[in-house]
């Protein structure tokens, strides 16, 4: 069967927005990654127990950082687990195949952040919990 505590949510752009929506709707995966997704601020009194890695593109023309600021402030004040990483010169969609050298550098940094995030998660063998 499906075991949410043994899954990882991950999405980019609209999929990254879906990750946030899933957490706010009550999904409790082992962890969640939003890659340059729109970040809806958590509702007052909201809580979620799953760590989130939010990777933000500093030169994103599709999902402006201005909208992310309200999310990040509410997230910080709410004590939600996880972290946000700003890739200051990255544009929206920098993970798409076929990008030039700047996009590849941002993609490599993003995947290093994802690796570090995954290493910090409390993985358990199925049936251990």
Secondary structure, 3 states (H helix, E strand, C coil): CCCHHHCEEEEECHHHHHHHHHHHCCCCCCEEEEECCCCCCCCCCCCCCCEEEEEEECCCCCCCHHHHHHHHHHHHHHCCCEEEEEECCCCCCCCCCCCCHHHHHHHHHHHHHHHHHHHHCCCCCCCCC
